[in-house]
Amino acid sequence: MPTRDLPTFTGPNLTGELQLDFQPRIVRRDLRVVRAEDITPRYRRIELAGDDLADGFPFARFSPGDHVKVFFPDPATGTLTAYRDTGDEWELDGDGDPIHRDYTVRAWDPDSRRLTLDFVLHEHGVAGVWARHAQVGDRVVVNGPSANQLLPEDYPVYLAVGDETALPAIARIIEEAPARSHVIAVVEVANAAEEQDLHGVSGLDLRWVHRDTAPVGEGHLGALETAVRAVALPDDLGGLFVFAAGEAGAMKPIRRYLRHERGVPRRQVEVDGYWKRGATDFDHHDVDIPED
Ligand SMILES: Cc1cc2nc3c(=O)[nH]c(=O)nc-3n(C[C@H](O)[C@H](O)[C@H](O)COP(=O)(O)OP(=O)(O)OC[C@H]3O[C@@H](n4cnc5c(N)ncnc54)[C@H](O)[C@@H]3O)c2cc1C
């Protein structure tokens, strides 16, 4: 898949809706861990570097949905198998099964040529466990991103909602939102120790939802949905853009509330399921969050 014949868009995005700026090709980069830092007890920041970043990385401002496919070693064999672009097609570079997961491009430093990814640490999957034990020198393959997902920059108010898997994206919204905009961020984490120090746009209303103690509304609402319902949306809904991501089952009622109960127009609501409880290697393209 060396080239992509798809419509593309180059920012700044003042169109009022998400725009995709496709890369001419999906690039494979063989990288190594150069720094691993615990940010909280269940969150680890990993910096990657390597010769394959010498020509740079397609980082775009205010595109918090940008993500790469990270290929990990098989925990049983230690073998890392990934796809290689032969010019005509993508071929596996070994006999093993490729193990890959999606991770948000948290930051790119063009001076040090380091790519930063933030990992939730959990015991249930290959990536969550890999991140906990990652050490300087460990190898991963990173493919992509396939496109920069440019959020519209012409809204006065942004509502950013998610659990800890969406924290890198929400942190980017807070850091990169248009200067005079107001950002309301509602973030669900395990407990108070998981709060992160987030700074950026001056008009920030940051609300942490602690899963261990958060109130939930009547009718079996989740803690995150309950917190979203407590947000006073602007009177003029035309001035609101929403980005929401996290556990797929938790995202559905939040989207339903915003779109159908509150009537936020479709082009102003971007919702993605980043993982699904009980599903291994969940593909966010399969998520059945309705598009209407
Ligand atoms: C576009 C996109 C961007 C993403 N960005 C990030 C990011 O920046 N940082 C990040 O940490 N994650 C991010 N994710 C989520 C991440 O890809 C998934 O959590 C992934 O399933 C982790 O892989 P795993 O091998 O650890 O678990 P899997 O092998 O996929 O799943 C095994 C089990 O673990 C459970 N599980 C998966 N994720 C979690 C979790 N976070 N907490 C508790 N249980 C879990 C599954 O339900 C399943 O039961 C992103 C996902 C998408 C689609």
Ligand as a Chemical Component Dictionary entry (heavy atoms), coordinates in Angstrom:
data_LIG
# 
_chem_comp.id                   LIG 
_chem_comp.type                 NON-POLYMER 
_chem_comp.pdbx_formal_charge   0 
_chem_comp.three_letter_code    LIG 
# 
loop_
_chem_comp_atom.comp_id 
_chem_comp_atom.atom_id 
_chem_comp_atom.alt_atom_id 
_chem_comp_atom.type_symbol 
_chem_comp_atom.charge 
_chem_comp_atom.model_Cartn_x 
_chem_comp_atom.model_Cartn_y 
_chem_comp_atom.model_Cartn_z 
_chem_comp_atom.pdbx_ordinal 
LIG C1  C1  C 0 -7.233  5.545  18.191 1  
LIG C2  C2  C 0 -6.821  4.918  19.513 2  
LIG C3  C3  C 0 -5.894  5.551  20.331 3  
LIG C4  C4  C 0 -5.532  4.985  21.558 4  
LIG N1  N1  N 0 -4.609  5.633  22.341 5  
LIG C5  C5  C 0 -4.213  5.064  23.510 6  
LIG C6  C6  C 0 -3.195  5.695  24.303 7  
LIG O1  O1  O 0 -2.619  6.719  23.923 8  
LIG N2  N2  N 0 -2.866  5.105  25.488 9  
LIG C7  C7  C 0 -3.476  3.940  25.932 10 
LIG O2  O2  O 0 -3.135  3.451  27.011 11 
LIG N3  N3  N 0 -4.419  3.329  25.187 12 
LIG C8  C8  C 0 -4.792  3.853  23.989 13 
LIG N4  N4  N 0 -5.721  3.224  23.218 14 
LIG C9  C9  C 0 -6.352  2.011  23.747 15 
LIG C10 C10 C 0 -5.517  0.743  23.537 16 
LIG O3  O3  O 0 -5.245  0.546  22.161 17 
LIG C11 C11 C 0 -6.321  -0.429 24.101 18 
LIG O4  O4  O 0 -6.540  -0.268 25.482 19 
LIG C12 C12 C 0 -5.683  -1.773 23.824 20 
LIG O5  O5  O 0 -6.690  -2.755 23.928 21 
LIG C13 C13 C 0 -4.569  -2.150 24.786 22 
LIG O6  O6  O 0 -4.041  -3.378 24.357 23 
LIG P1  P1  P 0 -3.684  -4.564 25.365 24 
LIG O7  O7  O 0 -2.809  -5.490 24.584 25 
LIG O8  O8  O 0 -3.151  -4.000 26.630 26 
LIG O9  O9  O 0 -5.087  -5.237 25.678 27 
LIG P2  P2  P 0 -5.901  -6.240 24.703 28 
LIG O10 O10 O 0 -5.087  -7.458 24.429 29 
LIG O11 O11 O 0 -6.413  -5.479 23.525 30 
LIG O12 O12 O 0 -7.145  -6.633 25.611 31 
LIG C14 C14 C 0 -7.029  -7.671 26.626 32 
LIG C15 C15 C 0 -8.023  -7.367 27.746 33 
LIG O13 O13 O 0 -7.664  -6.136 28.362 34 
LIG C16 C16 C 0 -8.781  -5.260 28.399 35 
LIG N5  N5  N 0 -8.274  -3.881 28.247 36 
LIG C17 C17 C 0 -7.830  -3.266 27.122 37 
LIG N6  N6  N 0 -7.468  -1.994 27.392 38 
LIG C18 C18 C 0 -7.697  -1.810 28.718 39 
LIG C19 C19 C 0 -7.530  -0.696 29.591 40 
LIG N7  N7  N 0 -7.034  0.467  29.170 41 
LIG N8  N8  N 0 -7.854  -0.860 30.897 42 
LIG C20 C20 C 0 -8.350  -2.055 31.366 43 
LIG N9  N9  N 0 -8.535  -3.136 30.571 44 
LIG C21 C21 C 0 -8.205  -3.009 29.257 45 
LIG C22 C22 C 0 -9.664  -5.709 27.241 46 
LIG O14 O14 O 0 -11.017 -5.362 27.471 47 
LIG C23 C23 C 0 -9.455  -7.203 27.238 48 
LIG O15 O15 O 0 -10.307 -7.830 28.161 49 
LIG C24 C24 C 0 -6.097  3.758  21.978 50 
LIG C25 C25 C 0 -7.014  3.110  21.140 51 
LIG C26 C26 C 0 -7.373  3.681  19.918 52 
LIG C27 C27 C 0 -8.361  2.967  19.039 53 
# 
loop_
_chem_comp_bond.comp_id 
_chem_comp_bond.atom_id_1 
_chem_comp_bond.atom_id_2 
_chem_comp_bond.value_order 
_chem_comp_bond.pdbx_ordinal 
LIG C1  C2  SING 1  
LIG C2  C3  SING 2  
LIG C2  C26 DOUB 3  
LIG C3  C4  DOUB 4  
LIG C4  N1  SING 5  
LIG C4  C24 SING 6  
LIG N1  C5  DOUB 7  
LIG C5  C6  SING 8  
LIG C5  C8  SING 9  
LIG C6  O1  DOUB 10 
LIG C6  N2  SING 11 
LIG N2  C7  SING 12 
LIG C7  O2  DOUB 13 
LIG C7  N3  SING 14 
LIG N3  C8  DOUB 15 
LIG C8  N4  SING 16 
LIG N4  C9  SING 17 
LIG N4  C24 SING 18 
LIG C9  C10 SING 19 
LIG C10 O3  SING 20 
LIG C10 C11 SING 21 
LIG C11 O4  SING 22 
LIG C11 C12 SING 23 
LIG C12 O5  SING 24 
LIG C12 C13 SING 25 
LIG C13 O6  SING 26 
LIG O6  P1  SING 27 
LIG P1  O7  DOUB 28 
LIG P1  O8  SING 29 
LIG P1  O9  SING 30 
LIG O9  P2  SING 31 
LIG P2  O10 DOUB 32 
LIG P2  O11 SING 33 
LIG P2  O12 SING 34 
LIG O12 C14 SING 35 
LIG C14 C15 SING 36 
LIG C15 O13 SING 37 
LIG C15 C23 SING 38 
LIG O13 C16 SING 39 
LIG C16 N5  SING 40 
LIG C16 C22 SING 41 
LIG N5  C17 SING 42 
LIG N5  C21 SING 43 
LIG C17 N6  DOUB 44 
LIG N6  C18 SING 45 
LIG C18 C19 SING 46 
LIG C18 C21 DOUB 47 
LIG C19 N7  SING 48 
LIG C19 N8  DOUB 49 
LIG N8  C20 SING 50 
LIG C20 N9  DOUB 51 
LIG N9  C21 SING 52 
LIG C22 O14 SING 53 
LIG C22 C23 SING 54 
LIG C23 O15 SING 55 
LIG C24 C25 DOUB 56 
LIG C25 C26 SING 57 
LIG C26 C27 SING 58 
# 
